Amino acid sequence: MDASEYARRRDALMARMGDDAIAVIAGAGERPRNRDVDYPFRQDSDFRYLTGFIEPDAVAVIAPGRAEGAFILFSRERDPLRETWQGRTIGQDAAQSDYGADTAHPIDDLDALMPGLLADRRWLYCALGADADLDQRLIAWVSEARSRYGERAPRAHVAIEPLLHAERLIKSPAEIEQMRAAARISVAAHTRLMATVAPGQTEYQVEAELLYDFRRHNGEPAYPIIAGGGANACVLHYIANQDELRDGDLLLVDAGVEQAGYAADITRTLPVNGRFSAAQRAVYEVVLAAQQAALERVGPGESFDAPHQAATRVLVEGMVDLGLLDETVDAALESGEYRRYFMHRTGHFLGMDVHDVGGYKVEGEWRTLQPGMVVTVEPGLYIPPGSPVDTRWQGIGVRIEDDCVVTSDGHDNLTAAVPKTVEAIEAAMAHGD
């Protein structure tokens, strides 16, 4: 994104903080995988949101009203020897020219300079508890500032998350465009996958097909890919992806790309042999109707809970009709017995994180949806083997998930282009037959 987008975000945060505050936000560090190999690095989402900076070992300081500029960035110094092994480091000059830092310092100068930066600041905004080492350093910096400047040092640490996450919850036009890009990549991957699935393949081959599409667009999975065949589809977060796909089973695929820091999240459920059985179709149609009911309640002024309540009623009606429950619809809703087969919420916020920031309730009441929020809509039914129902239903797991931007007059379904009706899925899986 353009540097002005990050500057706008920092300005919004400073307006919430006030002129007598200072914020310290740390980026992520590298994590060892084994001996001298690290896990692939992913920048902390809050830090990237404010800076766009994607190197490890960096700290941003935001000081409203500072004469030399409000944005101070500490990061790795350029080192020719390290760059021989690991590639070019951004360094302090580029931190200013490319990332908009008003002042840039080597990360090794952090301890020496922070006490002075804290002078004349009443409140210190930070993420206490996220990094034990940083917590201790924050305490030391404040202690040193108090010994030097007395009452001119911060009087209290304040959690930065409520302020920052309030900004992240409402996506800007630039963010929505990036999420559209992630959705397009994910839509294409799911659609192409439908033309490749066949009995005898494995779940990990399904995962590989998706990884191919994600990586060729310079993306990576936004979360571990779920490719559950048969009864594995009844395990909500199944990621082993080891089993063979059997003729006559369903395949539940939950996967989305993270591209340039933003996630997509799509689920589709497919018949492995390309044709739904009568029982599979009956369950699938219930879930599809529940998703449609939920989608109709995604819009400004609706509560976050409204899509879930709409989907749940349709699902319970379907469970009663199929004989999965032997209560009336109202009795099942009251008793909660339906949770045996539908045990999760119908959606979550989506953004830089697949389960993005933002509390679902405000002061005990469900949050009201507003334009710029992005939510998933994902009802499901899961009937594992051994359930107390007719055997024709056992082993069927179905989930259908799309990503929606709340607009001024409703919503925009970013992932609607992935085939979703029974007829559309079967046509996409026809393999030219």
C-alpha positions as CSV (number, residue, x, y, z in Angstrom):
1,M,0.0,0.0,0.0
2,D,1.0,3.6,-0.5
3,A,2.9,5.2,2.4
4,S,0.1,7.7,2.9
5,E,-2.2,4.9,3.9
6,Y,0.1,4.0,6.9
7,A,0.4,7.7,7.7
8,R,-3.3,8.0,7.9
9,R,-3.5,5.0,10.3
10,R,-0.9,6.5,12.6
11,D,-2.7,9.9,12.5
12,A,-6.0,8.1,13.5
13,L,-4.2,6.4,16.4
14,M,-2.7,9.6,17.6
15,A,-6.0,11.3,17.6
16,R,-7.3,8.6,19.9
17,M,-4.2,8.8,22.1
18,G,-4.0,12.5,22.7
19,D,-0.9,14.8,22.7
20,D,0.4,13.8,26.1
21,A,0.8,10.1,25.3
22,I,3.3,7.9,23.5
23,A,3.0,4.5,21.9
24,V,5.5,1.7,21.6
25,I,4.7,-1.1,19.2
26,A,7.1,-4.0,18.7
27,G,7.3,-6.0,15.5
28,A,7.6,-9.8,15.5
29,G,10.9,-11.6,16.0
30,E,12.2,-14.7,14.2
31,R,11.4,-18.1,15.8
32,P,13.8,-21.1,15.5
33,R,12.4,-24.2,13.7
34,N,15.4,-26.4,14.4
35,R,19.0,-25.6,15.1
36,D,20.0,-22.9,12.6
37,V,16.7,-22.8,10.6
38,D,13.9,-20.4,11.5
39,Y,10.2,-20.6,10.7
40,P,9.1,-18.4,7.8
41,F,8.8,-14.9,9.2
42,R,5.4,-13.2,9.5
43,Q,5.2,-9.7,10.8
44,D,3.0,-8.8,13.7
45,S,-0.3,-7.6,12.3
46,D,-0.7,-4.5,14.5
47,F,2.9,-3.5,13.7
48,R,2.4,-4.0,10.0
49,Y,-0.9,-2.1,10.1
50,L,0.8,1.0,11.4
51,T,4.1,0.8,9.5
52,G,4.1,-1.5,6.5
53,F,7.5,-2.6,7.7
54,I,8.1,-6.4,7.2
55,E,11.5,-7.1,8.7
56,P,12.1,-8.8,12.1
57,D,13.4,-7.0,15.1
58,A,11.8,-3.6,14.8
59,V,10.1,-1.3,17.2
60,A,7.9,1.7,16.3
61,V,7.4,4.7,18.6
62,I,4.6,7.1,17.9
63,A,4.9,10.4,19.8
64,P,2.2,12.9,18.9
65,G,3.4,16.5,18.6
66,R,7.1,15.7,18.6
67,A,9.0,18.5,16.9
68,E,11.2,16.2,14.9
69,G,8.2,14.1,13.7
70,A,5.9,11.7,15.4
71,F,7.0,8.4,13.9
72,I,10.3,6.9,15.1
73,L,11.4,3.5,13.8
74,F,14.1,1.3,15.3
75,S,15.3,-1.5,13.0
76,R,18.3,-3.6,12.0
77,E,21.3,-1.8,10.7
78,R,22.6,-2.8,7.3
79,D,25.4,-5.3,7.6
80,P,27.3,-6.5,4.5
81,L,28.3,-9.8,6.0
82,R,24.7,-10.7,7.1
83,E,23.4,-9.5,3.8
84,T,25.7,-12.0,2.0
85,W,23.8,-14.8,3.7
86,Q,20.3,-13.4,4.2
87,G,19.8,-10.7,1.6
88,R,19.4,-6.9,1.8
89,T,18.4,-5.2,5.0
90,I,16.1,-2.2,4.8
91,G,18.2,-0.1,7.0
92,Q,17.6,3.4,8.4
93,D,17.8,5.4,5.2
94,A,15.1,3.4,3.5
95,A,13.1,3.3,6.7
96,Q,12.7,7.1,6.2
97,S,12.5,7.3,2.4
98,D,10.3,4.2,1.8
99,Y,8.4,3.7,5.0
100,G,7.7,7.3,6.1
101,A,9.7,7.2,9.4
102,D,10.4,10.8,10.6
103,T,13.4,9.5,12.5
104,A,15.1,6.1,12.1
105,H,17.6,4.5,14.5
106,P,19.4,1.1,14.7
107,I,17.6,-1.3,17.0
108,D,20.7,-1.5,19.2
109,D,20.1,2.1,20.2
110,L,16.6,1.4,21.6
111,D,17.5,1.1,25.3
112,A,19.7,4.3,25.2
113,L,17.1,6.5,23.5
114,M,13.8,5.4,24.9
115,P,13.9,7.1,28.3
116,G,14.4,10.4,26.6
117,L,11.5,9.8,24.2
118,L,9.3,9.1,27.2
119,A,10.0,12.6,28.7
120,D,6.9,14.8,29.0
121,R,4.5,12.0,28.2
122,R,1.8,11.2,30.7
123,W,0.6,7.9,29.2
124,L,2.5,5.0,27.7
125,Y,0.4,2.9,25.3
126,C,1.8,-0.6,24.6
127,A,0.8,-4.2,24.4
128,L,1.7,-5.5,27.9
129,G,1.9,-9.3,28.1
130,A,2.6,-9.9,24.4
131,D,6.4,-10.1,24.8
132,A,7.9,-10.8,28.3
133,D,11.3,-9.3,27.3
134,L,9.7,-6.1,26.0
135,D,7.6,-5.8,29.1
136,Q,10.7,-5.8,31.3
137,R,12.4,-3.3,29.0
138,L,9.3,-1.0,29.1
139,I,9.4,-1.1,32.9
140,A,13.1,-0.3,32.9
141,W,12.7,2.6,30.4
142,V,9.9,4.2,32.5
143,S,12.0,3.7,35.7
144,E,15.0,5.4,34.0
145,A,12.8,8.2,32.7
146,R,11.3,8.8,36.2
147,S,14.8,9.0,37.7
148,R,15.8,11.6,35.1
149,Y,12.7,13.6,34.6
150,G,10.5,12.9,37.7
151,E,6.9,13.8,37.1
152,R,7.6,14.4,33.4
153,A,7.7,10.6,32.9
154,P,4.7,8.4,32.1
155,R,2.5,7.7,35.1
156,A,0.8,4.6,33.7
157,H,1.0,1.9,31.1
158,V,-2.2,1.7,29.0
159,A,-3.3,-1.1,26.7
160,I,-3.0,0.0,23.1
161,E,-5.2,-2.8,21.7
162,P,-8.6,-1.1,22.3
163,L,-7.5,2.0,20.4
164,L,-5.7,0.3,17.6
165,H,-8.2,-2.5,17.1
166,A,-11.0,0.0,16.8
167,E,-9.2,1.4,13.8
168,R,-8.5,-2.0,12.3
169,L,-12.1,-3.1,12.6
170,I,-13.3,-0.7,9.9
171,K,-11.4,-1.3,6.7
172,S,-10.4,1.6,4.5
173,P,-11.0,1.5,0.7
174,A,-7.3,0.5,0.2
175,E,-7.7,-2.4,2.6
176,I,-10.9,-3.5,1.0
177,E,-9.2,-3.5,-2.4
178,Q,-6.4,-5.7,-1.0
179,M,-9.0,-8.1,0.5
180,R,-10.7,-8.2,-2.9
181,A,-7.3,-9.3,-4.4
182,A,-7.0,-12.0,-1.8
183,A,-10.5,-13.1,-2.4
184,R,-9.9,-13.3,-6.2
185,I,-6.9,-15.6,-5.7
186,S,-8.8,-17.8,-3.3
187,V,-11.9,-17.9,-5.5
188,A,-9.8,-19.0,-8.5
189,A,-8.0,-21.7,-6.4
190,H,-11.2,-23.2,-5.1
191,T,-12.8,-23.1,-8.6
192,R,-9.8,-24.8,-10.2
193,L,-9.7,-27.4,-7.5
194,M,-13.2,-28.5,-8.3
195,A,-12.1,-29.7,-11.7
196,T,-9.3,-31.8,-10.3
197,V,-10.9,-33.7,-7.3
198,A,-11.5,-37.4,-7.9
199,P,-11.6,-40.7,-5.9
200,G,-8.2,-42.2,-5.1
201,Q,-6.5,-38.8,-4.5
202,T,-5.4,-37.8,-1.1
203,E,-6.2,-34.9,1.1
204,Y,-2.7,-33.7,0.9
205,Q,-2.9,-33.6,-2.8
206,V,-5.9,-31.3,-2.5
207,E,-3.8,-29.1,-0.1
208,A,-1.0,-29.1,-2.7
209,E,-3.3,-27.8,-5.5
210,L,-4.4,-24.9,-3.3
211,L,-0.8,-24.2,-2.2
212,Y,0.2,-24.0,-5.9
213,D,-2.4,-21.3,-6.6
214,F,-1.5,-19.4,-3.5
215,R,2.2,-19.3,-4.0
216,R,2.1,-18.5,-7.7
217,H,0.3,-15.3,-6.6
218,N,3.0,-14.5,-4.0
219,G,0.7,-15.5,-1.2
220,E,0.5,-18.2,1.5
221,P,-2.2,-19.9,3.4
222,A,-3.9,-17.5,5.8
223,Y,-4.4,-20.5,8.1
224,P,-3.6,-24.3,7.9
225,I,-5.6,-25.7,5.0
226,I,-8.5,-28.0,5.9
227,A,-9.1,-30.8,3.4
228,G,-11.3,-33.3,5.2
229,G,-12.7,-36.2,3.3
230,G,-15.6,-38.4,4.7
231,A,-15.9,-38.3,8.4
232,N,-12.9,-36.0,8.7
233,A,-15.2,-33.2,7.5
234,C,-16.9,-33.5,10.9
235,V,-13.7,-32.4,12.7
236,L,-14.0,-28.6,12.6
237,H,-10.2,-27.8,12.4
238,Y,-9.0,-31.0,10.8
239,I,-5.5,-30.3,9.3
240,A,-3.8,-33.7,9.2
241,N,-4.7,-34.0,5.5
242,Q,-3.4,-37.5,5.2
243,D,-6.3,-39.8,4.1
244,E,-7.4,-41.0,0.7
245,L,-10.5,-39.6,-0.8
246,R,-13.1,-42.3,-1.3
247,D,-15.8,-42.7,-3.9
248,G,-19.1,-41.7,-2.4
249,D,-17.7,-39.4,0.3
250,L,-17.8,-35.6,0.7
251,L,-14.7,-33.4,0.8
252,L,-14.8,-30.3,3.0
253,V,-12.2,-27.7,1.9
254,D,-11.6,-24.6,4.1
255,A,-8.8,-22.5,2.7
256,G,-7.9,-18.9,1.9
257,V,-4.8,-17.0,0.8
258,E,-3.0,-14.3,2.8
259,Q,-1.7,-11.9,0.3
260,A,0.2,-8.7,1.1
261,G,-0.9,-9.0,4.7
262,Y,-4.7,-9.6,4.2
263,A,-6.6,-12.9,4.4
264,A,-9.5,-14.6,2.6
265,D,-11.5,-17.5,4.1
266,I,-13.6,-19.8,2.0
267,T,-15.2,-23.1,2.6
268,R,-16.9,-25.4,0.1
269,T,-18.1,-29.0,0.4
270,L,-17.7,-31.2,-2.6
271,P,-18.8,-34.8,-3.6
272,V,-15.5,-36.7,-4.2
273,N,-17.0,-38.5,-7.3
274,G,-18.6,-35.3,-8.6
275,R,-22.2,-36.2,-7.7
276,F,-24.1,-35.7,-4.4
277,S,-25.9,-38.7,-3.1
278,A,-29.6,-38.1,-2.0
279,A,-28.6,-37.9,1.7
280,Q,-25.6,-35.7,1.0
281,R,-27.7,-33.4,-1.1
282,A,-30.4,-33.2,1.6
283,V,-27.9,-32.1,4.2
284,Y,-26.2,-29.7,1.8
285,E,-29.4,-28.0,0.8
286,V,-30.2,-27.3,4.5
287,V,-26.8,-25.7,5.0
288,L,-27.1,-23.7,1.8
289,A,-30.5,-22.4,2.9
290,A,-29.1,-21.4,6.3
291,Q,-26.2,-19.5,4.7
292,Q,-28.7,-17.6,2.5
293,A,-30.8,-16.7,5.5
294,A,-27.6,-15.5,7.3
295,L,-26.5,-13.5,4.3
296,E,-29.8,-11.6,4.2
297,R,-29.0,-10.3,7.7
298,V,-25.5,-9.0,6.9
299,G,-25.8,-5.2,6.5
300,P,-25.5,-1.9,8.4
301,G,-27.5,-1.6,11.5
302,E,-27.8,-5.4,12.0
303,S,-26.3,-6.9,15.1
304,F,-23.3,-9.2,14.7
305,D,-25.5,-12.0,16.1
306,A,-28.3,-11.6,13.6
307,P,-26.8,-13.7,10.8
308,H,-26.1,-16.5,13.4
309,Q,-29.6,-16.5,14.7
310,A,-31.1,-16.6,11.2
311,A,-28.8,-19.5,10.2
312,T,-29.4,-21.4,13.4
313,R,-33.2,-21.4,13.0
314,V,-33.0,-22.7,9.4
315,L,-30.5,-25.4,10.4
316,V,-32.7,-26.5,13.3
317,E,-35.7,-26.6,11.0
318,G,-33.6,-28.8,8.7
319,M,-32.5,-31.1,11.4
320,V,-36.0,-31.6,12.5
321,D,-37.2,-32.3,9.0
322,L,-34.3,-34.8,8.4
323,G,-35.0,-36.6,11.6
324,L,-31.7,-35.6,13.3
325,L,-33.7,-34.1,16.2
326,D,-36.9,-35.5,17.7
327,E,-38.0,-32.2,19.2
328,T,-40.0,-29.3,17.8
329,V,-37.9,-26.5,16.3
330,D,-38.7,-24.1,19.2
331,A,-37.9,-26.8,21.8
332,A,-34.6,-27.7,20.1
333,L,-33.6,-24.0,20.0
334,E,-34.5,-23.7,23.7
335,S,-32.7,-26.9,24.8
336,G,-29.6,-26.4,22.7
337,E,-29.7,-30.0,21.6
338,Y,-29.0,-28.9,18.0
339,R,-25.4,-28.0,19.1
340,R,-24.6,-31.7,18.8
341,Y,-24.5,-31.1,15.0
342,F,-23.9,-27.3,14.8
343,M,-21.5,-26.2,17.5
344,H,-19.9,-23.0,16.3
345,R,-20.8,-19.4,15.5
346,T,-21.8,-18.5,12.0
347,G,-19.0,-16.1,11.3
348,H,-16.1,-13.9,12.5
349,F,-14.4,-10.7,11.5
350,L,-11.8,-11.0,8.7
351,G,-8.8,-8.8,7.8
352,M,-5.1,-9.0,8.4
353,D,-5.8,-12.0,10.7
354,V,-8.2,-14.7,9.6
355,H,-10.0,-14.3,12.9
356,D,-9.5,-10.5,12.9
357,V,-9.6,-8.0,15.8
358,G,-12.8,-6.5,17.2
359,G,-14.9,-7.6,20.1
360,Y,-18.3,-9.1,19.1
361,K,-20.0,-7.4,22.0
362,V,-19.8,-3.9,23.3
363,E,-20.7,-3.4,27.0
364,G,-22.5,-6.7,27.0
365,E,-24.5,-6.1,23.8
366,W,-23.9,-7.5,20.4
367,R,-21.9,-5.1,18.2
368,T,-23.8,-3.4,15.4
369,L,-22.4,-4.0,11.9
370,Q,-21.1,-0.9,10.1
371,P,-19.9,-0.2,6.6
372,G,-16.2,-1.3,6.2
373,M,-16.5,-4.3,8.5
374,V,-15.7,-7.6,6.9
375,V,-17.3,-10.8,8.2
376,T,-17.4,-14.4,7.2
377,V,-20.7,-16.3,6.9
378,E,-20.2,-20.0,7.5
379,P,-23.0,-22.3,8.8
380,G,-22.5,-26.0,8.9
381,L,-23.8,-29.4,9.9
382,Y,-21.6,-32.2,11.2
383,I,-22.9,-35.7,11.8
384,P,-20.0,-37.9,12.8
385,P,-20.1,-41.7,12.7
386,G,-21.8,-43.1,15.8
387,S,-24.3,-40.2,16.0
388,P,-27.8,-41.4,17.3
389,V,-29.4,-41.0,13.8
390,D,-30.1,-43.1,10.8
391,T,-26.8,-44.5,9.3
392,R,-27.4,-42.7,6.0
393,W,-26.6,-39.4,7.6
394,Q,-23.6,-40.5,9.6
395,G,-20.2,-39.3,8.3
396,I,-21.6,-36.3,6.5
397,G,-20.0,-32.9,7.3
398,V,-21.0,-29.8,5.4
399,R,-19.8,-26.2,5.7
400,I,-20.3,-23.3,3.3
401,E,-18.4,-20.0,3.9
402,D,-18.1,-16.7,2.1
403,D,-16.5,-13.3,3.0
404,C,-18.7,-10.2,3.0
405,V,-17.8,-6.5,3.2
406,V,-20.6,-4.5,5.0
407,T,-21.6,-1.6,2.7
408,S,-23.9,1.4,3.2
409,D,-26.9,-0.5,1.8
410,G,-26.1,-4.2,2.5
411,H,-23.0,-6.2,1.8
412,D,-20.7,-7.2,-1.0
413,N,-19.9,-10.9,-1.1
414,L,-16.3,-11.1,-2.2
415,T,-16.2,-14.8,-2.7
416,A,-19.7,-15.5,-4.3
417,A,-18.1,-16.6,-7.6
418,V,-17.0,-19.9,-6.2
419,P,-19.7,-22.5,-7.3
420,K,-22.0,-23.1,-4.4
421,T,-25.3,-24.6,-5.5
422,V,-25.5,-28.4,-6.0
423,E,-25.9,-27.9,-9.7
424,A,-23.0,-25.5,-10.0
425,I,-20.7,-27.7,-8.0
426,E,-21.5,-30.8,-10.0
427,A,-21.1,-28.9,-13.3
428,A,-17.7,-27.6,-12.1
429,M,-16.6,-31.1,-11.2
430,A,-17.8,-32.7,-14.5
431,H,-14.1,-33.0,-15.8
432,G,-15.4,-32.5,-19.3
433,D,-17.4,-35.8,-19.2
